[in-house]
């Protein structure tokens, strides 16, 4: 489970920061389309990474069956919803603090946003992937 959590944290960073364009970051607090595109790409990163990880584990264990996709899809689907709900909320706060030039509260909110995402990943991984 430890290796899976490390992978999930890496995938989270990659999907939430590296794959998020400036346009998505600037517009996800104003346009649901930008937010939904961001979370869709994030979820695709999660899906790809977890499927690859599970397939690799099957090869290492020499299982004759592919891992079932249903729990993986459940994990990704629930995280899509949780990530979307978190970002629609926290992006309103970050937009406000940025406009007020309150950089401390802006970054504190981003940090709290990341904490929420990480807790969601850990809890849903325990439910769907263990």
VOLUMNU-256903 format. One record per atom (N, C-alpha, C, CB): residue in three letters; z, y, x. Coordinates in steps of 0.1 Angstrom, whole numbers, padded with zeros to 4 digits, always signed. Each point is the difference from the previous one (the first is absolute). Glycine has a CB too. Layout:
N
ALAZYX ...
//
This chain:
130
UNK+0000-0012+0008 UNK+0000+0012-0008 UNK+0000+0013+0009 UNK+0012-0013-0018 UNK-0005+0012+0029 UNK+0000+0012+0009 UNK-0014+0004+0005 UNK+0023-0008+0008 UNK-0031-0002-0005 UNK-0014+0004+0005 UNK-0008+0006-0012 UNK+0001-0019+0017 UNK+0001+0014-0029 UNK-0007+0005-0011 UNK+0005+0014-0003 UNK-0002-0023-0010 UNK+0014+0026+0012 UNK+0005+0014-0003 UNK-0006+0010+0011 UNK+0021-0009-0010 UNK-0021+0004+0022 UNK-0006+0008+0011 UNK-0015+0003-0003 UNK+0016-0010+0017 UNK-0023+0000-0022 UNK-0014+0001-0004 UNK-0001+0010-0011 UNK-0005-0023+0007 UNK+0013+0022-0017 UNK+0000+0009-0012 UNK+0003+0014+0004 UNK+0007-0019-0015 UNK+0002+0021+0024 UNK+0003+0014+0005 UNK-0012+0006+0007 UNK+0024-0005+0001 UNK-0031-0003+0007 UNK-0012+0004+0007 UNK-0011+0003-0010 UNK+0006-0014+0020 UNK-0008+0005-0030 UNK-0011+0002-0010 UNK+0003+0013-0008 UNK-0004-0025-0001 UNK+0017+0027-0002 UNK+0004+0012-0007 UNK-0004+0012+0008 UNK+0019-0012-0011 UNK-0015+0013+0023 UNK-0003+0011+0009 UNK-0016+0002+0000 UNK+0021-0003+0014 UNK-0028-0007-0012 UNK-0014+0001+0001 UNK-0007+0004-0013 UNK+0001-0018+0017 UNK+0003+0012-0028 UNK-0005+0004-0013 UNK+0004+0014-0005 UNK-0001-0024-0005 UNK+0014+0027+0008 UNK+0005+0013-0006 UNK-0003+0012+0009 UNK+0018-0014-0010 UNK-0020+0012+0023 UNK-0002+0011+0009 UNK-0014+0000+0006 UNK+0024+0001+0005 UNK-0028-0012+0001 UNK-0013+0000+0007 UNK-0011+0001-0009 UNK+0010-0014+0018 UNK-0009+0006-0029 UNK-0012+0000-0010 UNK+0001+0011-0010 UNK+0000-0024+0003 UNK+0010+0032-0003 UNK+0000+0011-0010 UNK-0007+0013+0007 UNK+0022-0009-0010 UNK-0032+0013+0003 UNK-0008+0011+0005 UNK+0008+0013-0003 UNK-0022-0012-0003 UNK+0017+0023+0009 UNK+0006+0013-0002 UNK-0002+0004-0015 UNK-0004+0007+0024 UNK-0008-0010-0029 UNK-0003+0003-0014 UNK+0010-0007-0010 UNK-0024+0003+0006 UNK+0027-0016-0003 UNK+0010-0007-0008 UNK+0013+0006+0001 UNK-0013-0021+0003 UNK+0018+0024+0009 UNK+0013+0006+0002 UNK+0001+0013-0007 UNK+0002-0012+0022 UNK-0012+0021-0021 UNK+0000+0013-0006 UNK-0001-0001-0016 UNK-0010+0009+0021 UNK+0004-0019-0026 UNK-0003+0000-0014 UNK+0008-0010-0009 UNK-0023+0007+0007 UNK+0030-0016+0000 UNK+0007-0011-0008 UNK+0011+0006-0009 UNK-0005-0016+0018 UNK+0010+0028-0015 UNK+0010+0006-0009 UNK-0007+0008-0011 UNK+0016+0001+0019 UNK-0029+0001-0019 UNK-0007+0008-0010 UNK-0010-0008-0008 UNK+0002+0019+0015 UNK-0007-0030-0010 UNK-0011-0007-0006 UNK+0004-0015+0000 UNK-0018+0017+0006 UNK+0018-0023-0018 UNK+0003-0015-0001 UNK-0010-0008+0007 UNK+0012+0004-0021 UNK-0024+0001+0022 UNK-0011-0008+0007 UNK+0003-0001+0014 UNK-0016+0008-0017 UNK+0020+0003+0024 UNK+0003-0001+0014 UNK+0012-0009+0003 UNK-0009+0024+0002 UNK+0019-0023-0011 UNK+0012-0009+0002 UNK-0004-0014-0002 UNK+0015+0018-0008 UNK-0023-0021-0002 UNK-0004-0014-0003 UNK-0009-0005+0011 UNK+0002+0004-0025 UNK-0011+0004+0030 UNK-0008-0005+0012 UNK+0009-0003+0012 UNK-0019+0014-0009 UNK+0028-0005+0012 UNK+0009-0003+0011 UNK+0008-0013-0002 UNK+0003+0025+0003 UNK+0003-0027-0015 UNK+0008-0012-0002 UNK-0009-0012-0001 UNK+0017+0013-0012 UNK-0030-0012+0008 UNK-0009-0011+0000 UNK-0003-0005+0014 UNK-0010+0009-0022 UNK+0007+0001+0030 UNK-0003-0004+0014 UNK+0012-0006+0007 UNK-0017+0019+0001 UNK+0029-0013-0003 UNK+0012-0005+0005 UNK+0002-0015-0005 UNK+0010+0023+0000 UNK-0012-0025-0013 UNK+0001-0014-0005 UNK-0010-0010+0006 UNK+0009+0010-0021 UNK-0021-0005+0023 UNK-0010-0008+0007 UNK+0004-0004+0014 UNK-0018+0011-0014 UNK+0025-0002+0021 UNK+0005-0003+0013 UNK+0011-0011-0001 UNK-0005+0024+0008 UNK+0014-0022-0017 UNK+0011-0010-0002 UNK-0006-0014-0004 UNK+0015+0018-0008 UNK-0025-0018-0001 UNK-0006-0012-0004 UNK-0007-0007+0012 UNK-0003+0009-0023 UNK-0005-0002+0030 UNK-0007-0006+0011 UNK+0010-0005+0011 UNK-0019+0016-0004 UNK+0029-0008+0007 UNK+0010-0005+0010 UNK+0008-0012-0004 UNK+0001+0024+0007 UNK+0003-0024-0019 UNK+0009-0011-0005 UNK-0009-0013-0001 UNK+0016+0016-0012 UNK-0028-0015+0007 UNK-0008-0012-0001 UNK-0003-0005+0014 UNK-0011+0009-0022 UNK+0008-0001+0031 UNK-0003-0004+0014 UNK+0012-0007+0006 UNK-0016+0019+0003 UNK+0028-0013-0005 UNK+0013-0005+0005 UNK+0002-0014-0006 UNK+0009+0023+0002 UNK-0010-0024-0015 UNK+0002-0013-0007 UNK-0010-0011+0004 UNK+0010+0012-0019 UNK-0022-0008+0021 UNK-0011-0009+0005 UNK+0004-0005+0014 UNK-0018+0011-0015 UNK+0022-0001+0023 UNK+0004-0004+0014 UNK+0011-0009+0000 UNK-0008+0022+0008 UNK+0018-0020-0016 UNK+0012-0009-0001 UNK-0005-0014-0004 UNK+0015+0019-0006 UNK-0024-0020-0004 UNK-0006-0013-0004 UNK-0006-0007+0011 UNK-0003+0009-0023 UNK-0005-0002+0031 UNK-0007-0006+0012 UNK+0011-0005+0010 UNK-0020+0015-0004 UNK+0030-0007+0007 UNK+0010-0004+0010 UNK+0007-0012-0005 UNK+0003+0024+0007 UNK+0001-0024-0020 UNK+0007-0012-0006 UNK-0009-0012-0003 UNK+0016+0016-0010 UNK-0029-0014+0012 UNK-0010-0010-0003 UNK+0001-0005-0014 UNK+0000-0007+0024 UNK+0002+0017-0034 UNK+0000-0003-0014 UNK-0015-0003-0004 UNK+0021+0014-0004 UNK-0023-0023-0005 UNK-0013-0002-0005 UNK-0004+0009-0011 UNK+0002-0024+0007 UNK+0008+0031-0013 UNK-0003+0009-0011 UNK+0002+0014+0004 UNK+0007-0017-0016 UNK-0016+0026+0011 UNK+0002+0014+0002 UNK+0012+0005-0008 UNK-0025+0003+0003 UNK+0032+0007+0002 UNK+0011+0005-0008 UNK-0004+0005-0014 UNK+0012+0006+0022 UNK-0004-0008-0032 UNK-0004+0005-0013 UNK-0002+0016+0000 UNK+0012-0020-0011 UNK-0022+0025+0004 UNK-0002+0014+0000 UNK+0008+0007-0011 UNK-0023-0004+0008 UNK+0028-0003-0018 UNK+0007+0006-0011 UNK+0012+0008+0005 UNK-0007-0019-0015 UNK+0016+0013+0023 UNK+0012+0008+0005 UNK-0004+0012+0008 UNK+0013-0021+0000 UNK-0024+0019+0008 UNK-0005+0012+0009 UNK-0005+0011-0009 UNK-0006-0016+0018 UNK-0002+0012-0028 UNK-0005+0010-0010 UNK+0011+0007-0008 UNK-0021-0013-0001 UNK+0031+0005-0002 UNK+0012+0006-0007 UNK+0007+0010+0009 UNK+0003-0021-0013 UNK-0001+0017+0026 UNK+0006+0009+0010 UNK-0007+0013+0001 UNK+0009-0020+0012 UNK-0023+0019-0010 UNK-0008+0012+0002 UNK+0000+0008-0013 UNK-0014-0012+0017 UNK+0012+0005-0029 UNK+0000+0008-0012 UNK+0012+0007-0003 UNK-0015-0017-0009 UNK+0027+0011+0011 UNK+0013+0007-0003 UNK+0001+0012+0010 UNK+0011-0022-0008 UNK-0015+0019+0021 UNK+0001+0011+0010 UNK-0009+0011-0003 UNK+0007-0016+0017 UNK-0019+0013-0023 UNK-0009+0011-0004 UNK+0007+0009-0010 UNK-0020-0015+0004 UNK+0026+0009-0014 UNK+0007+0008-0010 UNK+0011+0008+0006 UNK-0006-0017-0018 UNK+0015+0010+0026 UNK+0011+0007+0005 UNK-0004+0011+0010 UNK+0013-0021-0002 UNK-0023+0019+0010 UNK-0005+0010+0009 UNK-0005+0012-0007 UNK-0005-0018+0017 UNK-0003+0015-0028 UNK-0006+0011-0008 UNK+0011+0008-0006 UNK-0020-0014-0005 UNK+0030+0008-0001 UNK+0011+0007-0007 UNK+0008+0008+0010 UNK+0001-0018-0017 UNK+0002+0012+0029 UNK+0007+0007+0010 UNK-0007+0013+0005 UNK+0010-0022+0007 UNK-0023+0020-0004 UNK-0008+0011+0005 UNK-0002+0011-0010 UNK-0011-0016+0015 UNK+0009+0012-0028 UNK-0002+0011-0010 UNK+0012+0008-0001 UNK-0016-0014-0013 UNK+0028+0008+0015 UNK+0012+0008+0000 UNK+0003+0008+0012 UNK+0009-0018-0015 UNK-0009+0011+0027 UNK+0004+0006+0012 UNK-0010+0011+0004 UNK+0012-0021+0007 UNK-0025+0019-0010 UNK-0010+0010+0004 UNK+0002+0013-0007 UNK-0016-0018+0004 UNK+0022+0018-0016 UNK+0003+0013-0007 UNK+0011+0007+0008 UNK-0006-0010-0022 UNK+0016+0003+0027 UNK+0010+0006+0008 UNK-0005+0006+0013 UNK+0017-0015-0010 UNK-0026+0006+0017 UNK-0005+0005+0013 UNK-0009+0012-0002 UNK+0002-0024+0009 UNK-0010+0024-0019 UNK-0009+0011-0003 UNK+0009+0013-0002 UNK-0017-0015-0011 UNK+0028+0014+0004 UNK+0008+0011-0003 UNK+0007+0005+0013 UNK+0004-0008-0023 UNK+0001-0001+0031 UNK+0007+0004+0012 UNK-0010+0006+0011 UNK+0018-0018-0005 UNK-0030+0012+0005 UNK-0010+0005+0009 UNK-0003+0015-0004 UNK-0010-0023+0004 UNK+0008+0025-0017 UNK-0004+0014-0004 UNK+0011+0010+0003 UNK-0014-0011-0018 UNK+0027+0006+0017 UNK+0011+0008+0003 UNK+0003+0001+0015 UNK+0010-0006-0022 UNK-0018-0001+0030 UNK+0002+0000+0014 UNK+0014-0005+0004 UNK-0017+0019+0002 UNK+0022-0028-0010 UNK+0013-0007+0004 UNK-0004-0013+0006 UNK+0013+0011-0019 UNK-0015-0010+0032 UNK-0005-0011+0008 UNK+0010-0012+0000 UNK-0014+0016+0014 UNK+0027-0012-0013 UNK+0010-0010+0001 UNK+0000-0009-0013 UNK+0014+0015+0015 UNK-0014-0009-0026 UNK+0000-0007-0013 UNK-0013-0007-0002 UNK+0016+0016-0010 UNK-0027-0011+0015 UNK-0013-0006-0001 UNK+0000-0014+0008 UNK-0011+0023-0002 UNK+0016-0022+0014 UNK+0000-0013+0008 UNK+0011-0009-0005 UNK-0009+0012+0020 UNK+0020-0007-0025 UNK+0011-0008-0005 UNK-0006-0008-0012 UNK+0018+0016+0008 UNK-0026-0009-0016 UNK-0006-0007-0012 UNK-0010-0011+0004 UNK+0003+0021-0013 UNK-0011-0018+0024 UNK-0009-0010+0005 UNK+0008-0012+0005 UNK-0017+0018+0006 UNK+0028-0015+0001 UNK+0008-0011+0005 UNK+0006-0009-0011 UNK+0006+0014+0019 UNK-0001-0007-0030 UNK+0005-0007-0012 UNK-0011-0008-0007 UNK+0018+0018-0003 UNK-0030-0012+0003 UNK-0012-0007-0006 UNK-0002-0013+0008 UNK-0010+0022-0008 UNK+0011-0022+0021 UNK-0003-0011+0008 UNK+0011-0011-0002 UNK-0011+0014+0017 UNK+0024-0009-0018 UNK+0011-0009-0003 UNK-0003-0008-0013 UNK+0016+0015+0013 UNK-0020-0008-0023 UNK-0003-0006-0013 UNK-0010-0011+0001 UNK+0006+0021-0012 UNK-0017-0017+0019 UNK-0011-0010+0002 UNK+0004-0012+0008 UNK-0016+0019+0000 UNK+0025-0017+0010 UNK+0004-0012+0008 UNK+0009-0009-0008 UNK-0002+0014+0020 UNK+0011-0008-0028 UNK+0009-0008-0009 UNK-0008-0008-0010 UNK+0018+0017+0003 UNK-0028-0010-0008 UNK-0009-0007-0010 UNK-0007-0012+0007 UNK-0004+0021-0012 UNK-0001-0019+0024 UNK-0007-0011+0007 UNK+0010-0012+0003 UNK-0015+0017+0011 UNK+0027-0014-0007 UNK+0010-0010+0003 UNK+0003-0008-0013 UNK+0009+0014+0020 UNK-0006-0007-0030 UNK+0004-0006-0013 UNK-0011-0009-0006 UNK+0016+0019-0004 UNK-0028-0013+0004 UNK-0011-0007-0006 UNK-0004-0012+0009 UNK-0008+0021-0011 UNK+0009-0020+0024 UNK-0003-0011+0009 UNK+0010-0012-0003 UNK-0009+0016+0018 UNK+0021-0012-0020 UNK+0010-0011-0003 UNK-0003-0007-0013 UNK+0017+0013+0012 UNK-0022-0005-0022 UNK-0003-0006-0013 UNK-0013-0008+0000 UNK+0012+0020-0010 UNK-0022-0014+0016 UNK-0014-0007-0001 UNK-0004-0008+0012 UNK-0006+0019-0014 UNK+0011-0016+0026 UNK-0006-0007+0012 UNK+0010-0009+0007 UNK-0014+0020+0002 UNK+0026-0022-0007 UNK+0009-0009+0008 UNK+0000-0013-0006 UNK+0014+0019+0006 
//
